[in-house]
Amino acid sequence: CGAAGDLAVEPAHSQAVIEWITCWLRPEASSAATAGLVGVARILKLWARRRGIDRSFVGYLPSLAYLVLLCYVLRVRCPAMCVPRPLTSVEQVRVLLEFFRFYGDEWQPTSHVIVAGFPAHTSLAERPAWARAPSIDDATEQETTERCCGSTSQSTQRGRLNTVGLETVARVLDPVDPTVNLARFLTYRTLEKLRAAMRDALDALSTSKSPQELTGKLFGK
């Protein structure tokens, strides 16, 4: 997934991230992961790279965070797209539209904790061993905030959710270690640039009259 070096430096964590991604993206999965979803993830990764908004060290989001954002939209906003078959091209566009619509306009980053969880059809037995405890995505948003974020002093003491000297403007939780905020390097300035890019992408998807025109708008410099 191309997780930034500051986010996945421990081999055990890297392996667990791969296991989480597999639950969502493996083409042959019998749960909610589909080949079509792999295509959506690749489009988002390329789009973020071309827009220059995929580097946490300059105040944006790493690739892993975009996967978390995508899986949250699928689980919460597009449950009908979580199906045990490949997504059609039309369904892929619908997922992208909802992704850019939600994060460009509706997302309230200062109060809304983004937790990816697992596909709805994935049973506990199908999850990796480390994820077979009661799932965090089954909790309410308030419970999620309390369990993952704790108090401000606790977060600062851990030095993981909140980086010293930076104000937390959004919370996108690591799917393996929910004490880690993948969006911890976002600033209000970079967050607004990120959301503006998402609104531009939504406009491109809504107005393009051909695949060539859409490709140019999404990936052109």
C-alpha beads as a LAMMPS data file, in Angstrom:
LAMMPS data file: protein, C-alpha beads

221 atoms
220 bonds

1 atom types
1 bond types

-500.0 500.0 xlo xhi
-500.0 500.0 ylo yhi
-500.0 500.0 zlo zhi

Masses

1 110.0

Atoms # bond

1 1 1 0.000 0.000 0.000
2 1 1 3.036 2.263 0.157
3 1 1 2.692 3.261 3.815
4 1 1 5.046 6.064 4.682
5 1 1 8.204 5.162 6.546
6 1 1 7.113 6.963 9.699
7 1 1 3.916 4.912 9.880
8 1 1 4.856 1.273 9.406
9 1 1 8.419 0.722 10.571
10 1 1 7.834 -2.433 12.614
11 1 1 7.743 -5.696 10.629
12 1 1 4.890 -7.087 12.747
13 1 1 2.815 -3.987 12.077
14 1 1 3.596 -4.084 8.366
15 1 1 2.485 -7.715 8.174
16 1 1 -0.730 -6.948 10.062
17 1 1 -1.472 -4.066 7.666
18 1 1 -1.050 -6.462 4.739
19 1 1 -3.487 -8.871 6.396
20 1 1 -6.018 -6.075 6.877
21 1 1 -5.661 -4.930 3.272
22 1 1 -6.110 -8.517 2.095
23 1 1 -9.445 -8.757 3.909
24 1 1 -10.693 -5.811 1.865
25 1 1 -8.903 -6.016 -1.468
26 1 1 -8.177 -9.628 -2.364
27 1 1 -9.843 -10.394 -5.719
28 1 1 -10.817 -13.944 -4.786
29 1 1 -12.371 -13.057 -1.417
30 1 1 -15.700 -14.593 -0.497
31 1 1 -16.604 -11.655 1.743
32 1 1 -16.734 -8.022 0.634
33 1 1 -13.347 -7.578 -1.012
34 1 1 -13.466 -7.400 -4.791
35 1 1 -11.219 -7.045 -7.793
36 1 1 -13.116 -3.893 -8.705
37 1 1 -12.241 -2.415 -5.331
38 1 1 -8.555 -2.910 -6.095
39 1 1 -9.093 -0.734 -9.152
40 1 1 -10.738 2.006 -7.080
41 1 1 -7.850 1.932 -4.594
42 1 1 -5.304 2.238 -7.415
43 1 1 -7.183 5.181 -8.924
44 1 1 -7.189 6.979 -5.568
45 1 1 -3.503 6.280 -5.003
46 1 1 -2.529 7.602 -8.445
47 1 1 -4.837 10.610 -8.084
48 1 1 -3.326 11.545 -4.698
49 1 1 0.202 11.140 -6.041
50 1 1 -0.466 13.316 -9.106
51 1 1 -2.042 15.996 -6.907
52 1 1 0.918 15.873 -4.491
53 1 1 -1.290 15.116 -1.471
54 1 1 0.058 11.678 -0.525
55 1 1 3.104 12.642 1.536
56 1 1 2.734 12.899 5.293
57 1 1 6.117 14.565 5.726
58 1 1 4.806 17.706 3.999
59 1 1 1.508 17.715 5.892
60 1 1 -0.780 15.445 3.878
61 1 1 -1.890 11.799 4.164
62 1 1 0.053 8.597 3.496
63 1 1 -1.264 5.930 1.119
64 1 1 -2.531 3.795 4.003
65 1 1 -4.771 6.659 5.162
66 1 1 -6.466 6.818 1.749
67 1 1 -7.252 3.099 2.011
68 1 1 -8.769 3.681 5.444
69 1 1 -10.856 6.554 4.042
70 1 1 -12.016 4.346 1.157
71 1 1 -12.926 1.388 3.359
72 1 1 -14.846 3.652 5.739
73 1 1 -16.919 5.001 2.844
74 1 1 -17.618 1.474 1.642
75 1 1 -18.617 0.191 5.067
76 1 1 -20.684 3.188 6.195
77 1 1 -21.755 5.071 3.083
78 1 1 -21.862 2.425 0.330
79 1 1 -22.748 -0.897 2.004
80 1 1 -24.453 -2.050 -1.203
81 1 1 -21.037 -1.952 -2.902
82 1 1 -19.625 -4.472 -0.409
83 1 1 -20.528 -7.508 -2.454
84 1 1 -18.792 -10.879 -3.058
85 1 1 -18.142 -10.138 -6.735
86 1 1 -16.105 -7.671 -8.787
87 1 1 -17.499 -4.172 -8.986
88 1 1 -18.666 -3.064 -12.406
89 1 1 -17.201 0.096 -13.934
90 1 1 -20.427 1.932 -13.096
91 1 1 -20.208 0.793 -9.468
92 1 1 -16.571 1.881 -9.278
93 1 1 -17.577 5.366 -10.427
94 1 1 -20.379 5.433 -7.830
95 1 1 -17.891 4.580 -5.073
96 1 1 -15.515 7.301 -6.261
97 1 1 -18.350 9.829 -6.428
98 1 1 -19.380 9.041 -2.854
99 1 1 -15.752 9.141 -1.693
100 1 1 -15.084 12.592 -3.111
101 1 1 -18.534 13.903 -2.146
102 1 1 -18.245 12.802 1.464
103 1 1 -14.672 13.897 2.154
104 1 1 -14.902 17.027 0.013
105 1 1 -18.133 18.411 1.495
106 1 1 -19.721 16.394 4.313
107 1 1 -16.828 15.177 6.457
108 1 1 -16.419 17.013 9.766
109 1 1 -12.745 16.227 10.437
110 1 1 -12.447 17.920 13.833
111 1 1 -15.208 15.788 15.363
112 1 1 -15.501 12.715 13.134
113 1 1 -13.177 9.765 13.793
114 1 1 -12.564 7.658 10.661
115 1 1 -12.278 3.943 11.474
116 1 1 -12.046 1.471 8.594
117 1 1 -12.860 -1.770 10.400
118 1 1 -13.515 -4.865 8.294
119 1 1 -15.966 -5.756 5.513
120 1 1 -19.471 -6.344 6.840
121 1 1 -19.557 -9.931 5.607
122 1 1 -16.237 -10.870 7.158
123 1 1 -16.812 -13.080 10.187
124 1 1 -14.482 -13.045 13.176
125 1 1 -13.073 -16.380 12.006
126 1 1 -12.115 -14.827 8.642
127 1 1 -10.217 -11.974 10.269
128 1 1 -6.519 -12.089 11.207
129 1 1 -5.843 -13.436 14.687
130 1 1 -5.017 -9.969 16.034
131 1 1 -8.443 -8.679 14.940
132 1 1 -10.730 -11.322 16.408
133 1 1 -11.563 -9.409 19.577
134 1 1 -14.814 -7.385 19.523
135 1 1 -14.343 -5.043 16.609
136 1 1 -13.840 -1.340 17.085
137 1 1 -16.160 -0.571 14.179
138 1 1 -19.072 -2.016 16.181
139 1 1 -18.793 0.755 18.787
140 1 1 -20.549 4.093 18.707
141 1 1 -18.600 7.121 17.498
142 1 1 -18.261 8.408 21.076
143 1 1 -17.028 5.028 22.299
144 1 1 -14.606 4.862 19.385
145 1 1 -13.196 8.271 20.260
146 1 1 -12.787 7.327 23.915
147 1 1 -11.261 3.910 23.214
148 1 1 -8.902 5.046 20.476
149 1 1 -8.021 8.593 21.415
150 1 1 -8.294 8.768 25.182
151 1 1 -7.730 12.112 26.840
152 1 1 -5.502 14.814 25.394
153 1 1 -2.892 14.206 28.090
154 1 1 -2.839 10.472 27.348
155 1 1 -2.433 11.081 23.641
156 1 1 0.380 13.567 24.196
157 1 1 2.077 11.167 26.588
158 1 1 1.981 8.393 24.001
159 1 1 3.220 10.826 21.399
160 1 1 1.312 8.968 18.679
161 1 1 -2.148 10.407 18.157
162 1 1 -0.937 13.960 18.664
163 1 1 2.561 14.927 17.576
164 1 1 4.094 17.410 20.020
165 1 1 3.687 20.972 18.753
166 1 1 0.974 20.138 16.232
167 1 1 -2.767 20.544 16.649
168 1 1 -4.840 17.529 15.639
169 1 1 -7.188 18.676 12.883
170 1 1 -8.452 15.227 11.800
171 1 1 -8.405 11.620 12.990
172 1 1 -7.949 8.738 10.564
173 1 1 -7.042 5.732 12.678
174 1 1 -4.485 3.092 11.777
175 1 1 -6.432 -0.153 11.108
176 1 1 -3.964 -2.237 13.126
177 1 1 -3.039 0.119 15.963
178 1 1 -5.907 2.564 16.575
179 1 1 -3.770 4.651 18.936
180 1 1 -1.972 5.905 15.828
181 1 1 -3.549 8.804 13.953
182 1 1 -2.578 8.556 10.275
183 1 1 -3.714 12.166 9.777
184 1 1 -1.621 13.579 12.602
185 1 1 0.542 15.695 10.284
186 1 1 -2.389 17.440 8.595
187 1 1 -2.682 21.174 9.215
188 1 1 -5.700 23.370 8.566
189 1 1 -3.969 24.651 5.424
190 1 1 -3.151 21.220 3.993
191 1 1 -6.558 19.875 5.013
192 1 1 -8.283 22.610 3.016
193 1 1 -6.054 21.898 0.005
194 1 1 -6.898 18.211 0.329
195 1 1 -10.626 18.881 0.425
196 1 1 -10.386 21.322 -2.483
197 1 1 -8.678 18.601 -4.540
198 1 1 -11.504 16.220 -3.638
199 1 1 -14.126 18.736 -4.706
200 1 1 -12.286 19.202 -8.008
201 1 1 -12.258 15.421 -8.496
202 1 1 -15.982 15.248 -7.770
203 1 1 -16.580 17.930 -10.382
204 1 1 -14.446 16.018 -12.900
205 1 1 -16.409 12.818 -12.317
206 1 1 -19.717 14.657 -12.583
207 1 1 -19.002 16.688 -15.728
208 1 1 -16.604 14.689 -17.910
209 1 1 -18.172 13.500 -21.143
210 1 1 -15.613 10.828 -22.026
211 1 1 -13.085 8.543 -20.265
212 1 1 -10.270 10.513 -21.904
213 1 1 -11.580 13.808 -20.535
214 1 1 -12.012 12.300 -17.061
215 1 1 -8.481 10.864 -17.098
216 1 1 -7.068 14.227 -18.044
217 1 1 -8.935 16.036 -15.281
218 1 1 -8.130 13.497 -12.563
219 1 1 -4.492 12.767 -13.350
220 1 1 -3.301 15.739 -15.401
221 1 1 -0.954 18.236 -13.848

Bonds

1 1 1 2
2 1 2 3
3 1 3 4
4 1 4 5
5 1 5 6
6 1 6 7
7 1 7 8
8 1 8 9
9 1 9 10
10 1 10 11
11 1 11 12
12 1 12 13
13 1 13 14
14 1 14 15
15 1 15 16
16 1 16 17
17 1 17 18
18 1 18 19
19 1 19 20
20 1 20 21
21 1 21 22
22 1 22 23
23 1 23 24
24 1 24 25
25 1 25 26
26 1 26 27
27 1 27 28
28 1 28 29
29 1 29 30
30 1 30 31
31 1 31 32
32 1 32 33
33 1 33 34
34 1 34 35
35 1 35 36
36 1 36 37
37 1 37 38
38 1 38 39
39 1 39 40
40 1 40 41
41 1 41 42
42 1 42 43
43 1 43 44
44 1 44 45
45 1 45 46
46 1 46 47
47 1 47 48
48 1 48 49
49 1 49 50
50 1 50 51
51 1 51 52
52 1 52 53
53 1 53 54
54 1 54 55
55 1 55 56
56 1 56 57
57 1 57 58
58 1 58 59
59 1 59 60
60 1 60 61
61 1 61 62
62 1 62 63
63 1 63 64
64 1 64 65
65 1 65 66
66 1 66 67
67 1 67 68
68 1 68 69
69 1 69 70
70 1 70 71
71 1 71 72
72 1 72 73
73 1 73 74
74 1 74 75
75 1 75 76
76 1 76 77
77 1 77 78
78 1 78 79
79 1 79 80
80 1 80 81
81 1 81 82
82 1 82 83
83 1 83 84
84 1 84 85
85 1 85 86
86 1 86 87
87 1 87 88
88 1 88 89
89 1 89 90
90 1 90 91
91 1 91 92
92 1 92 93
93 1 93 94
94 1 94 95
95 1 95 96
96 1 96 97
97 1 97 98
98 1 98 99
99 1 99 100
100 1 100 101
101 1 101 102
102 1 102 103
103 1 103 104
104 1 104 105
105 1 105 106
106 1 106 107
107 1 107 108
108 1 108 109
109 1 109 110
110 1 110 111
111 1 111 112
112 1 112 113
113 1 113 114
114 1 114 115
115 1 115 116
116 1 116 117
117 1 117 118
118 1 118 119
119 1 119 120
120 1 120 121
121 1 121 122
122 1 122 123
123 1 123 124
124 1 124 125
125 1 125 126
126 1 126 127
127 1 127 128
128 1 128 129
129 1 129 130
130 1 130 131
131 1 131 132
132 1 132 133
133 1 133 134
134 1 134 135
135 1 135 136
136 1 136 137
137 1 137 138
138 1 138 139
139 1 139 140
140 1 140 141
141 1 141 142
142 1 142 143
143 1 143 144
144 1 144 145
145 1 145 146
146 1 146 147
147 1 147 148
148 1 148 149
149 1 149 150
150 1 150 151
151 1 151 152
152 1 152 153
153 1 153 154
154 1 154 155
155 1 155 156
156 1 156 157
157 1 157 158
158 1 158 159
159 1 159 160
160 1 160 161
161 1 161 162
162 1 162 163
163 1 163 164
164 1 164 165
165 1 165 166
166 1 166 167
167 1 167 168
168 1 168 169
169 1 169 170
170 1 170 171
171 1 171 172
172 1 172 173
173 1 173 174
174 1 174 175
175 1 175 176
176 1 176 177
177 1 177 178
178 1 178 179
179 1 179 180
180 1 180 181
181 1 181 182
182 1 182 183
183 1 183 184
184 1 184 185
185 1 185 186
186 1 186 187
187 1 187 188
188 1 188 189
189 1 189 190
190 1 190 191
191 1 191 192
192 1 192 193
193 1 193 194
194 1 194 195
195 1 195 196
196 1 196 197
197 1 197 198
198 1 198 199
199 1 199 200
200 1 200 201
201 1 201 202
202 1 202 203
203 1 203 204
204 1 204 205
205 1 205 206
206 1 206 207
207 1 207 208
208 1 208 209
209 1 209 210
210 1 210 211
211 1 211 212
212 1 212 213
213 1 213 214
214 1 214 215
215 1 215 216
216 1 216 217
217 1 217 218
218 1 218 219
219 1 219 220
220 1 220 221
